[in-house]
Amino acid sequence: MFGNRRKALLVSAALVGGAMLMTACQDSDATKDNAAGAAKGSSSAPSKAGDPGSSSGSSSTGGGKDTAKGNGGSGKGTDDGAGSGADTGNGGREQVEQSCGANDISWSTRSETQAGGYILVIAKAKPGITCYLPAELPTVAFGSDGTQAGPAEQSVGEQIKLSGSTAAYAGVNPKSTNTDGGKELDSIIVAVGDNDPDPVSLPVGTITVDKPVVTNWHTAPTDAVPFS
């Protein structure tokens, strides 16, 4: 009887142990499933969170593009600014200076006795004007037929900047010949160059004109004597 009872206890213990083992296995499987699910959830969570993050990254990148575009705009403005003026050849630019026209100048004349007599033409810039006389002969014409003075010098002079009290001088010999004859006139027409649209007429008193000549512009009146 005692042996049967022991046998029954052993069977019961075996059944209880088996039930506990099965429960433990189920718990272990559930834990594995939950862990796998959590791992899967974790791997998918960043993916979902990455969408907004990616959007944020796009926004940041967009900000970079806007900044670059702004800089590009500034560069364009600089180019536009640098487009004005003359190219110096080294990537820079300098302001183009204004050439003198006859209407930019206050004109005067006076008679001189040196070299057989000549007319000294004096040019000064009008108040508030700064301009340049080109390195070429002034245009001087006489009479209704437009007789023009030829060069009294072999070479071309230098460009002269007129501003304030600075003056330029040119000497005109209305009669370079030693013969009798010529036209009797009392004024000359002066322009900065052949293309000057505003030539001026200057009174000079009565002169005889025959093959006239004129010097280049000079900064000193003594250099503007038209020697034949």
VENURBEL-V158232 format. One record per residue. N is the residue number from 0. D_CENTER is the distance of its C-alpha to the mean C-alpha in whole Angstrom. Layout:
N_D_CENTER, N_D_CENTER
This chain:
0_120, 1_118, 2_116, 3_115, 4_114, 5_112, 6_111, 7_110, 8_107, 9_106, 10_105, 11_104, 12_102, 13_100, 14_99, 15_98, 16_96, 17_95, 18_93, 19_91, 20_90, 21_89, 22_87, 23_85, 24_84, 25_83, 26_81, 27_80, 28_79, 29_77, 30_75, 31_74, 32_73, 33_71, 34_69, 35_68, 36_67, 37_65, 38_64, 39_63, 40_62, 41_60, 42_58, 43_57, 44_56, 45_53, 46_52, 47_52, 48_51, 49_48, 50_47, 51_46, 52_44, 53_42, 54_41, 55_40, 56_38, 57_36, 58_35, 59_34, 60_32, 61_31, 62_30, 63_28, 64_26, 65_25, 66_23, 67_22, 68_21, 69_19, 70_17, 71_16, 72_15, 73_13, 74_11, 75_10, 76_9, 77_7, 78_6, 79_6, 80_4, 81_1, 82_3, 83_4, 84_6, 85_8, 86_9, 87_11, 88_13, 89_13, 90_10, 91_8, 92_6, 93_8, 94_9, 95_11, 96_15, 97_17, 98_20, 99_24, 100_26, 101_30, 102_29, 103_27, 104_30, 105_33, 106_36, 107_39, 108_41, 109_45, 110_47, 111_48, 112_51, 113_50, 114_50, 115_53, 116_50, 117_47, 118_44, 119_42, 120_38, 121_36, 122_33, 123_31, 124_28, 125_29, 126_29, 127_25, 128_24, 129_22, 130_21, 131_22, 132_25, 133_25, 134_27, 135_29, 136_33, 137_33, 138_35, 139_38, 140_41, 141_44, 142_46, 143_47, 144_46, 145_43, 146_44, 147_41, 148_41, 149_41, 150_39, 151_41, 152_39, 153_39, 154_35, 155_32, 156_31, 157_28, 158_25, 159_26, 160_24, 161_26, 162_26, 163_29, 164_32, 165_30, 166_32, 167_32, 168_36, 169_37, 170_40, 171_42, 172_46, 173_47, 174_50, 175_50, 176_53, 177_56, 178_58, 179_59, 180_58, 181_54, 182_53, 183_54, 184_50, 185_49, 186_45, 187_42, 188_39, 189_36, 190_32, 191_29, 192_29, 193_31, 194_29, 195_29, 196_30, 197_31, 198_34, 199_36, 200_40, 201_41, 202_45, 203_46, 204_50, 205_52, 206_51, 207_52, 208_50, 209_51, 210_48, 211_45, 212_43, 213_40, 214_38, 215_34, 216_32, 217_33, 218_33, 219_37, 220_39, 221_42, 222_39, 223_39, 224_43, 225_44, 226_46, 227_48
